[in-house]
């Protein structure tokens, strides 16, 4: 699965250079020259990594980074800041906004490659965390009503961040409920608090896990890695 990265810079030549280099390393790069468009996309689309210029009209790199950290989908995504102002104050402001890495301008293909090597691990972990993997298992949940009604449904897929339930007409967006289901690959039952984040027509819902125990997280990560490895092996033998 390719890493999906959004690069934001009002300099089109820099975006072209980044696209050529990152795609050569197997990434899918979305180039955005208008930071206002990037700000909107952060709200609706999931990325595995962000590359943002510091100095841009409309929404600068510090604000765009802060917006990513406040978003539901991209709050933990690795963020690289591009800057021609290579000084301690710029880096201090960048780290305070939520940046993880810096790349000073002007940069070369070699420096982009070194950046990719440094960020590939964190970006891959972010992709695994949100990778939706097929997983069908019975799920029970308690409705937040005075009667505490117990309902049953099935999962369609799962990730480290949440799962999709079907059919499930009883739940509404922004509700908090308790779920119980079998952890993939094991005999244990997980009991988690979740938040309903979206409804998928005709009668499915997506939920995010609010608190995930370390043991549950480790088992979900192991399941994701096994599934993605199997998928990669199948593609190699086609």
ABEGO torsion letter per residue (X at the ends): XBBBBBBBBABAAAAAAAAAAAAAAGBBBBBBABAAAAAAAAAABBBABBBBBABBBGBBAAAAAAAAAABAAAAABBBBBBBABBBAAAAAAAAAAGBABBBBOBBBAAAAAAAAAAAAAAAAAAAAAABBBBBBBBBBBBBBBAAGBBBBBBBABBBAAEBBBOBBAABBBGBBBBBBBBBBGBABBBBBBBBBABBBOAABBBBBBABBBAAAAAAAAAAAAAAAAAAAAAAAAX
